[in-house]
Amino acid sequence: MGSGSQTFSTRRRNRWTMKILVTVKEVTDLAADFQIADAEIDETYLEYELNEWDAYAIETGVQLVEAGIADEVIVATIGPERAEESVRMALAKGADRAIRVWDDALAEQDLLDVATKAEIFASVVEAEEPEVVLTGVQANDDGFGATGVALAERLDYGWAAVVNALELDADEGGAHVRRELEGGLEELSDVTLPAVFTIQTGINQPRYASLRGIREAEAKEIERKTLSDLGITKADAASALQITDLFEPVAEREVAYFDGDPDEQVEQVADVLADSGVVGE
């Protein structure tokens, strides 16, 4: 069970059944000794797991259900059959059902851009009509950090990014959010629903999937959809990104070791700083 510090309003409209949709992504983790060949990494060096930021978004949604604010959490992902393992983990953590979108037209592409993912998720949202959409702030692998906001723009929904505290008020049909800004600043905002919130790590403590949850997840529904099921053409889902090269950056660093007593070491450090222009002579 999660032990996050998040608190939620318990007020809600009797006539409103609140639905939450969480977008999730399966990300890759590289083995330490991976090798690159022809701008690709062989599958033997790859492991797949649920994106870290998405785990916090899932936990936020599940806690809202447990607090009586929401009634259902749906997870949606874009990925091949392999991604269902990560989706099952989201179900084991408390999500009610899942949607996986994949298509031969998507498999042919090197890397899906933000616009393509936003278009696909928007079609899922339009079909499900959730009041709240949660995404992770970013993904472990590509780190774009833009899909949630692009999705809100595509849907014409309200939004708040990098959210580290969220309180829904169903009576008012809105949300009170706290979000991180640069420089250690925070912003308090009110957002009218429906809305998209990108969830920051630390908003709560994601729960571990229990053995019972894992068994129950096997029986939960994963609805599989193609682009045509969502009314999206191949042209609409064409990504502008293409992998042209893949390489491991070469680390260039110089290490200096200073001998002598502390006073002598201080003089040597001062000389290095002066030579590099960090401090004056």
VEXLUM-377526 format. One record per residue (C-alpha): residue number from 1; residue in three letters; x, y, z. Coordinates in steps of 0.001 Angstrom, whole numbers, always signed. Layout:
VEXLUM-377526
NUM Ala X Y Z;
...
end
This chain:
VEXLUM-377526
1 Met +0 +0 +0;
2 Gly +1299 +3430 -856;
3 Ser +2164 +5811 +1945;
4 Gly +2245 +9059 +17;
5 Ser +1623 +12387 +1682;
6 Gln -980 +13333 -909;
7 Thr -4355 +14428 +493;
8 Phe -7578 +14625 -1455;
9 Ser -10882 +16425 -1051;
10 Thr -13661 +14006 -110;
11 Arg -16425 +16161 -1564;
12 Arg -17946 +14982 -4817;
13 Arg -21017 +15294 -6982;
14 Asn -23444 +12412 -6625;
15 Arg -24345 +12671 -10299;
16 Trp -20743 +12621 -11487;
17 Thr -18901 +9360 -12005;
18 Met -15296 +10461 -12261;
19 Lys -12998 +8554 -14545;
20 Ile -9220 +8902 -14575;
21 Leu -7034 +7903 -17519;
22 Val -3290 +7464 -17016;
23 Thr -950 +7279 -19989;
24 Val +1953 +4903 -19396;
25 Lys +5047 +3915 -21305;
26 Glu +7301 +898 -21389;
27 Val +10904 +2102 -21356;
28 Thr +14182 +372 -22068;
29 Asp +17033 -222 -19647;
30 Leu +20461 -984 -21094;
31 Ala +22833 -3642 -19864;
32 Ala +26203 -2252 -18735;
33 Asp +28088 -4019 -21556;
34 Phe +25724 -3127 -24421;
35 Gln +27033 -2846 -27973;
36 Ile +25794 -776 -30902;
37 Ala +25690 -2112 -34449;
38 Asp +24195 -318 -37462;
39 Ala +22514 +2317 -35261;
40 Glu +20736 -381 -33261;
41 Ile +21189 -2125 -29926;
42 Asp +20570 -5862 -29970;
43 Glu +17623 -7109 -27910;
44 Thr +19972 -9198 -25779;
45 Tyr +21203 -5977 -24151;
46 Leu +17758 -4551 -23461;
47 Glu +15376 -4901 -20555;
48 Tyr +11916 -3348 -20406;
49 Glu +10071 -1808 -17484;
50 Leu +7332 +640 -16558;
51 Asn +8470 +4259 -16789;
52 Glu +9370 +5613 -13332;
53 Trp +7338 +8843 -13631;
54 Asp +4279 +6889 -14756;
55 Ala +4350 +4842 -11546;
56 Tyr +3717 +8056 -9599;
57 Ala +860 +8980 -11945;
58 Ile -722 +5554 -11447;
59 Glu -401 +5847 -7682;
60 Thr -2050 +9284 -7794;
61 Gly -5018 +7881 -9700;
62 Val -5386 +4837 -7465;
63 Gln -5263 +6981 -4333;
64 Leu -8031 +9164 -5758;
65 Val -10215 +6071 -6149;
66 Glu -9382 +4880 -2649;
67 Ala -10293 +8323 -1276;
68 Gly -13708 +8137 -2930;
69 Ile -12993 +10979 -5362;
70 Ala -12797 +8877 -8527;
71 Asp -14471 +5663 -9578;
72 Glu -12132 +4139 -12129;
73 Val -8524 +4272 -13291;
74 Ile -7750 +3299 -16869;
75 Val -4183 +2997 -18158;
76 Ala -3391 +3549 -21833;
77 Thr -159 +2757 -23621;
78 Ile +1275 +2745 -27132;
79 Gly +3425 -285 -27733;
80 Pro +3805 -3839 -29061;
81 Glu +2595 -6972 -27290;
82 Arg +5741 -6954 -25173;
83 Ala +4444 -3766 -23466;
84 Glu +1613 -5716 -21847;
85 Glu +3991 -6872 -19127;
86 Ser +4425 -3261 -18008;
87 Val +700 -2667 -18361;
88 Arg +2 -5690 -16163;
89 Met +2233 -4124 -13537;
90 Ala +58 -985 -13630;
91 Leu -3032 -3161 -13225;
92 Ala -1394 -5001 -10330;
93 Lys -830 -1655 -8623;
94 Gly -4566 -914 -8689;
95 Ala -5614 +305 -12133;
96 Asp -8985 -1130 -13205;
97 Arg -8445 -1769 -16902;
98 Ala -6027 -1032 -19713;
99 Ile -5867 -57 -23366;
100 Arg -2926 -882 -25619;
101 Val -2624 +760 -29019;
102 Trp -388 -743 -31688;
103 Asp -369 -1055 -35428;
104 Asp +1901 -2205 -38244;
105 Ala +2157 +1433 -39315;
106 Leu +3617 +2297 -35917;
107 Ala +5982 -690 -35895;
108 Glu +7515 +541 -39161;
109 Gln +8696 +3784 -37568;
110 Asp +11998 +4329 -35754;
111 Leu +10720 +6603 -33016;
112 Leu +7306 +8136 -32379;
113 Asp +7368 +11899 -31989;
114 Val +5334 +13860 -29456;
115 Ala +2698 +14942 -31977;
116 Thr +2012 +11348 -33020;
117 Lys +1690 +10135 -29439;
118 Ala -569 +13065 -28561;
119 Glu -2805 +12295 -31549;
120 Ile -3142 +8640 -30541;
121 Phe -3766 +9313 -26862;
122 Ala -6258 +12065 -27764;
123 Ser -8338 +9527 -29679;
124 Val -8317 +7222 -26650;
125 Val -9335 +10089 -24362;
126 Glu -12140 +11162 -26689;
127 Ala -13502 +7616 -26652;
128 Glu -13232 +7179 -22862;
129 Glu -14177 +10749 -21824;
130 Pro -12268 +10874 -18522;
131 Glu -12477 +13989 -16385;
132 Val -8793 +13712 -15446;
133 Val -5816 +12585 -17532;
134 Leu -2537 +11887 -15733;
135 Thr +850 +11426 -17351;
136 Gly +4381 +11208 -16034;
137 Val +6427 +14374 -16429;
138 Gln +8821 +12560 -18766;
139 Ala +10086 +9150 -19816;
140 Asn +13292 +7517 -18611;
141 Asp +14500 +6797 -22129;
142 Asp +13818 +9747 -24460;
143 Gly +13191 +12420 -21804;
144 Phe +11085 +14626 -24095;
145 Gly +8829 +15775 -21260;
146 Ala +6257 +17140 -23700;
147 Thr +3597 +14498 -24374;
148 Gly +1249 +15491 -21536;
149 Val +1139 +19173 -22452;
150 Ala +859 +18367 -26175;
151 Leu -2064 +16059 -25363;
152 Ala -3826 +18827 -23428;
153 Glu -3345 +21193 -26365;
154 Arg -4703 +18608 -28806;
155 Leu -7785 +18036 -26607;
156 Asp -8220 +21718 -25692;
157 Tyr -8153 +20683 -22018;
158 Gly -6828 +22641 -19089;
159 Trp -3467 +21454 -17839;
160 Ala -720 +21783 -15273;
161 Ala +2795 +20402 -15656;
162 Val +5312 +19071 -13115;
163 Val +2601 +18642 -10474;
164 Asn +3800 +17641 -7008;
165 Ala +485 +18047 -5159;
166 Leu -3039 +17560 -6490;
167 Glu -6440 +18006 -4876;
168 Leu -9622 +17438 -6847;
169 Asp -12866 +19157 -5918;
170 Ala -15709 +17407 -7725;
171 Asp -18279 +19881 -6383;
172 Glu -16492 +22732 -8132;
173 Gly -15409 +20633 -11109;
174 Gly -11814 +21686 -10662;
175 Ala -8447 +20903 -9166;
176 His -6038 +22695 -6859;
177 Val -2461 +21924 -7843;
178 Arg +1043 +22734 -6726;
179 Arg +3678 +22538 -9415;
180 Glu +7441 +22867 -9541;
181 Leu +9067 +25801 -11281;
182 Glu +12722 +26444 -11976;
183 Gly +14999 +27699 -9251;
184 Gly +13226 +25836 -6462;
185 Leu +10048 +27898 -6805;
186 Glu +6530 +26448 -6681;
187 Glu +3232 +27676 -8101;
188 Leu -281 +27136 -6732;
189 Ser -2970 +26997 -9414;
190 Asp -6634 +26159 -9900;
191 Val -7478 +24207 -13047;
192 Thr -10958 +23554 -14406;
193 Leu -11780 +19974 -15386;
194 Pro -11455 +18139 -17681;
195 Ala -7709 +18554 -17498;
196 Val -4334 +16912 -18041;
197 Phe -1758 +16821 -15232;
198 Thr +1851 +15711 -15671;
199 Ile +2938 +14117 -12400;
200 Gln +6339 +14653 -10822;
201 Thr +8235 +12043 -8826;
202 Gly +7887 +12517 -5093;
203 Ile +4182 +13414 -5132;
204 Asn +3581 +10096 -3341;
205 Gln +5208 +6746 -2690;
206 Pro +4215 +4254 -5415;
207 Arg +3114 +949 -3937;
208 Tyr +4677 -2383 -4683;
209 Ala +2519 -4818 -6583;
210 Ser +1382 -7539 -4179;
211 Leu +1224 -11196 -5172;
212 Arg -2553 -10958 -4961;
213 Gly -2504 -7848 -7147;
214 Ile -308 -9587 -9716;
215 Arg -2674 -12570 -9856;
216 Glu -5724 -10319 -10164;
217 Ala -4027 -8309 -12912;
218 Glu -3897 -11405 -15076;
219 Ala -7694 -11452 -15129;
220 Lys -8119 -7743 -15843;
221 Glu -8970 -6511 -19292;
222 Ile -6404 -5170 -21758;
223 Glu -8275 -3751 -24706;
224 Arg -6200 -3850 -27882;
225 Lys -6763 -1177 -30513;
226 Thr -5293 -389 -33913;
227 Leu -5096 +3009 -35588;
228 Ser -8213 +2256 -37623;
229 Asp -10105 +1386 -34430;
230 Leu -9357 +4914 -33250;
231 Gly -10178 +6546 -36581;
232 Ile -6549 +7531 -37205;
233 Thr -4979 +7222 -40631;
234 Lys -1430 +6103 -41302;
235 Ala -613 +9637 -42452;
236 Asp -1946 +11113 -39193;
237 Ala +350 +8816 -37225;
238 Ala +3477 +9477 -39290;
239 Ser +6339 +10489 -37021;
240 Ala +8761 +13222 -38026;
241 Leu +11601 +11534 -36128;
242 Gln +14089 +9143 -37635;
243 Ile +17156 +7556 -36069;
244 Thr +20154 +8371 -38281;
245 Asp +22947 +7369 -35918;
246 Leu +23440 +5878 -32485;
247 Phe +26628 +6110 -30459;
248 Glu +27901 +6113 -26906;
249 Pro +29347 +9525 -25969;
250 Val +33042 +9481 -25152;
251 Ala +33728 +10754 -21665;
252 Glu +36494 +13346 -21757;
253 Arg +37760 +14156 -18316;
254 Glu +41137 +14867 -16761;
255 Val +41982 +13821 -13243;
256 Ala +44711 +15419 -11167;
257 Tyr +46012 +13967 -7928;
258 Phe +47721 +16302 -5488;
259 Asp +50515 +15072 -3233;
260 Gly +51865 +16662 -87;
261 Asp +50421 +18018 +3107;
262 Pro +47136 +20014 +3144;
263 Asp +48881 +23357 +2633;
264 Glu +50795 +22060 -365;
265 Gln +47627 +20559 -1830;
266 Val +45793 +23872 -1429;
267 Glu +48559 +25665 -3355;
268 Gln +48368 +23091 -6147;
269 Val +44573 +23382 -6388;
270 Ala +44893 +27191 -6521;
271 Asp +47415 +26900 -9361;
272 Val +45082 +24628 -11350;
273 Leu +42148 +27004 -10862;
274 Ala +44283 +29963 -11918;
275 Asp +45564 +28156 -15020;
276 Ser +41995 +27257 -16033;
277 Gly +40841 +30854 -15593;
278 Val +38405 +30028 -12793;
279 Val +40210 +32392 -10400;
280 Gly +42778 +35101 -10887;
281 Glu +46503 +34621 -10449;
end
